[in-house]
Every structure is written in C-alpha cells, then in structure tokens.
Amino acid sequence: MTPVIEKEFFHITPVRNLQSIRERGLIPLIGRFAQELGETKPQVYLFASKEDMACAMSNWLGECMEEEEGVWCILRVRLPESLLKACNQEAFELQCPVQIEPQYIEVLYNDADEFKG
C-alpha cells in the first residue's frame, strides 16, 4: 500500500463557522475579506506555516479580525497529495479551489488569541 503524503496548513475562521465546517468542510468562496482584497475566484485560503499565519495576524488579518465581532479559531488542515495537486501555492498561502472535507480538518486553537506565534 502506498503511504498517503500529507502537508500541514492553517486556516483562521470565526468560531461561529465551526459547526458548518465540521459538517461540510471548508468550501471555496469569495468572502467579505477576500472581496475587499480584490479576489475574484472562490478559494479556500490556507497559510503555509504558523509563521506566515502569525505575520498576517499581526498585520492585515489582525485588522480584519478586529472588524468582525466574535471569537476566531485556528484550524490545522492536513491535505493529502491528491488535494494538493488542485491547489495553487503562493508566497505565504495555499489557494485551494476545491472543497476540503472535514476529515482533513481539526481545531488547533478554539480562540485565536491563544496562539502566540
């Protein structure tokens, strides 16, 4: 049997989205912040490392998080090679145009404020 190769990524989302993510996974879309940043294609956006995520949280993403009411959580996403092939790796993020099923997703921090980067 061939071993499944996985790579680890991170996603930040409001806690209120967790139930839907547990049921349906991460679904590509153009959310409010993606629209504000000029994105034109539905994607799931994942950080390539904790360092990249921490940098975003201390800059543009942190500003977005402050604008949005509620608690944010951090998800660890372990993508198998088969899903990675459909995604596009940018400098600090992975853009994935396909749905990521719940079995590849786990909550790393229930409150993003717990993450110390």
N, C-alpha and C positions, 0 to 999 in steps of 0.2 A: 504494500500500500504506500502511495506517495504521500509524504507529510504535507500538511497544509501550511503554507507560508503566510504569516500574518504580520502586519505592520501596525503600530500603535499611533493613533491620532487623538485629538481632543476637540471637544465642541462645547460651547457655552450657550445656555438657554435659560429662559425664565423657568422657575420651578413649576409654574402652572402648566407647562407643556409636558411634564414628565409622564402623566397618565397616557396621553396620546402616543408619546414615544415608546412607552412600554408595550402598547398595543400594536402600533403600526410601524415603529421605527422612525428613522429620520427621512423626511420626504423632501425632495428638491423643490424649492420655491424661491420667489423673489420677495423677501420680507421687507419690512419697513426700512431697516437699516441698509439692506442691500440696495434698495431703491435710492435711498439718499446718497449712497456711494456710486450710483450710476450703473449698477449691474443690470444686465439685460437678459440673462439666461437663468432659468431656475436651476439652482445648485444646492447641495449641502456643502457648507463651508467648514473645513476641519483644520485645526492648527497642526503643523507638522511636529511640533515639540512643545514641551512645557515652557521652555524659554521664549519661544515665539508667542505663546499664549500670554505669558506674563508681560511681555513687551506691549502687546495690543491692549491688555487690561490697564496698563499704566498710561496709555495714550488714547487713541480713538475709540476703542471698545469700552474703556472705562467711562468715557463721556457718554456713550450710548446707554450704558448700563445705568448711569445716574439719571438719565432722562426717563427711563422706564421704571414704573413703580413695581415693587415686589422683590423677592429674593431670586437670585440667579444660581444655577448649579453648573458643575463641570462634569462632562461625560467623557469617559475613555471609550474610544471606538477602535476595535481591532478588526481591520479589514483583511479578508483573505485575498490572495493574489488575483483571483478571478474578478473581484470588485475593483481592485486597484487598477486593472487594465482599462477600466471605463473612465477613470478619473484623470484629472489634469493637475500636475504638481506645479505650483507657482513658488515664488521665493519663500514665503512663510506659511503657505496654506495649501491644502488639497481641495480642489473643486470637484465635487462628485455629482454628476447629472442623473444618477440613478438612486433609487430608494435603498437605504441601508436598513436591513432587517433588525428587529430587536435583539436577536441572539448575539449580535456583534457589539452591543452597546451596554455599558454599565455606568452607574453613577460613581464618580470618583470623589466629588465633594457635594454634599447637599446644599451647601452655601458657599458660593464662590469666594466670599470674604475669608473663608478658612484657608484658601490657597495662599501660600507665602511666596510662591515663585522662586 
